[in-house]
Amino acid sequence: MTAESTELSRRTLVKGAAWSLPVIAAVAATPMAAASTVTNVGDFQVDGSCGVLGVLGPGFTITAGAEALPAGTVITISTSGIANIGLFSITGGLADIQLIGSTGNRVELTAPLAAGATADLRAVVSLGVGSTMTAVLTLPAGYTAGTGAKSSGGVEQTLVLCSAS
């Protein structure tokens, strides 16, 4: 073997290594970039609603923002001043509703709520005098709210009046 052929082999090896470094770096960075992707769902709204006495129970209207609210979104409903929250219903049947003790419900979307669409969560019975009901929406991992999103709402029943936020 001559010195010239050994030198050429070393050069070829170094050139090959130099060309492969950017490719290896790009491949290694791809999973980290993919894992950090976050979807902004926009300015969704959670609004309390008093309902209509004897016709429509109190509850909440959930309105999706510029993007759909994803499946896995959770709305936690809690009450105070009432012995039993009772049953809830949701329009469109796109959620699983679980009773949490006697004063709470956990609602999880089983399908996306389309961009700009609304869903109504309603108590089957009216609230009692001096009671409050609050709903808080939590997005699943990988999703974030817009800066103008309203993630909670409330309903308060006094002796005669009902107010919602």
C-alpha positions in Angstrom: 0.0 0.0 0.0 1.4 3.4 -0.9 1.2 6.5 1.2 -0.8 8.2 -1.5 -3.6 5.6 -1.4 -3.8 5.7 2.4 -4.0 9.5 2.4 -6.8 9.4 -0.2 -8.7 6.9 1.9 -8.4 9.2 4.9 -9.6 12.2 2.8 -12.6 10.2 1.6 -13.5 9.1 5.1 -13.3 12.7 6.4 -15.4 14.1 3.5 -18.0 11.4 4.0 -18.2 12.2 7.7 -18.4 15.9 7.1 -21.3 15.4 4.7 -23.2 13.1 7.0 -23.1 15.4 10.1 -25.8 17.8 8.8 -28.1 14.9 7.9 -27.7 13.3 11.3 -28.3 16.6 13.0 -31.5 17.2 10.9 -32.8 13.7 11.6 -32.1 14.0 15.4 -33.9 17.4 15.6 -37.1 16.3 13.8 -38.6 14.3 16.7 -38.1 17.2 19.1 -39.8 19.6 16.7 -42.7 17.3 16.2 -43.2 16.7 19.9 -43.4 20.4 20.6 -46.2 21.1 18.2 -49.1 22.9 19.9 -52.4 23.7 18.2 -54.1 27.0 19.1 -57.9 26.4 19.1 -58.7 30.1 19.2 -61.1 32.1 21.4 -63.6 29.6 22.6 -66.2 30.6 25.1 -67.9 29.0 28.2 -71.0 30.9 29.1 -73.5 30.3 31.9 -77.2 30.2 31.1 -80.2 30.4 33.5 -82.4 28.5 31.1 -86.2 29.0 31.0 -88.1 28.0 34.2 -90.1 24.8 33.6 -88.8 24.5 30.0 -85.0 24.5 29.9 -82.8 23.8 32.8 -79.8 26.0 33.8 -76.4 25.2 32.3 -73.7 26.3 30.0 -73.1 27.0 26.3 -69.7 26.0 24.9 -68.8 27.8 21.7 -65.7 26.7 19.8 -63.2 29.3 18.5 -61.5 29.5 15.1 -60.5 25.8 15.4 -62.5 22.8 16.6 -62.4 22.0 20.3 -60.7 18.5 20.2 -62.0 15.2 21.6 -60.6 14.8 25.1 -61.5 18.4 26.1 -62.9 18.3 29.6 -65.6 20.5 31.2 -65.8 20.2 35.0 -69.1 21.4 36.5 -69.3 22.0 40.2 -72.1 23.4 42.5 -72.5 24.8 45.9 -75.6 25.4 47.9 -77.4 22.4 46.4 -77.7 18.9 47.8 -77.5 17.1 44.5 -76.4 18.4 41.0 -78.5 15.7 39.3 -78.2 14.8 35.6 -76.8 16.8 32.8 -77.5 16.5 29.0 -75.5 17.8 26.1 -76.7 18.7 22.6 -75.4 16.6 19.8 -74.4 13.7 22.1 -70.7 14.3 21.5 -69.6 13.8 25.1 -69.3 11.4 28.0 -70.9 12.7 31.2 -69.8 11.3 34.5 -71.3 12.3 37.9 -68.5 13.3 40.4 -70.0 12.9 43.9 -73.3 14.7 44.5 -72.1 18.2 43.5 -70.1 17.7 40.3 -70.0 16.4 36.7 -67.1 15.7 34.4 -68.0 16.1 30.8 -65.4 14.9 28.2 -65.8 15.5 24.5 -65.7 12.2 22.6 -65.7 14.0 19.2 -64.5 17.4 18.2 -66.8 20.4 18.5 -66.5 22.0 15.1 -65.0 25.5 14.7 -67.7 28.1 15.6 -70.2 25.5 16.7 -72.0 25.4 20.0 -73.0 22.7 22.5 -75.4 23.2 25.3 -74.8 21.5 28.7 -78.1 21.6 30.7 -79.1 20.4 34.1 -82.2 18.3 34.1 -83.5 20.0 37.2 -83.5 23.7 38.3 -81.0 25.0 40.8 -82.1 25.6 44.4 -82.4 29.0 46.1 -79.0 30.3 47.0 -77.0 27.9 44.8 -74.2 28.4 42.3 -72.9 26.3 39.4 -69.5 26.7 37.7 -68.0 25.2 34.6 -64.3 25.1 33.7 -63.0 23.9 30.4 -59.6 22.2 30.2 -57.9 21.4 26.8 -56.0 18.2 26.3 -52.2 18.2 26.0 -51.0 19.7 22.8 -53.7 22.3 22.6 -53.8 25.9 23.8 -56.4 28.6 24.0 -56.4 32.0 22.1 -55.7 35.1 24.1 -59.4 36.1 24.2 -60.7 32.6 25.2 -63.2 32.4 28.2 -62.6 29.0 29.9 -65.1 29.3 32.7 -68.7 30.4 33.3 -71.2 30.5 36.1 -74.8 30.5 37.1 -76.1 31.8 40.4 -79.7 31.4 41.7 -81.1 33.6 44.4 -84.6 33.6 45.9 -86.1 35.2 42.8 -83.3 35.9 40.3 -80.9 34.0 38.3 -77.7 35.5 36.9 -75.2 33.9 34.5 -71.7 34.8 33.4 
